[in-house]
Amino acid sequence: MYSKYCSIRFPLWKFLTQPVFDAHYRISLNPQYFWRVHRIEVLERCLKMPCTSQHYSD
């Protein structure tokens, strides 16, 4: 079920175009496992992004 609060959708094309015969890539045939790994990868990319804090004065 797709939650209206979740802005990340299932990457269907990325799932379908996994490199099947690549020894350096771990293929995932289970969509739920693939989705879980994908969300972790997105989170790791977001955490690596530079963040500048903005100070608000009241």
Secondary structure, DSSP 4 states (H G I P E B T S, - for coil): ---TT--PPP-HHHHHT--TT-TTS-----HHHHHHHHHHHHHHHHHHS---------
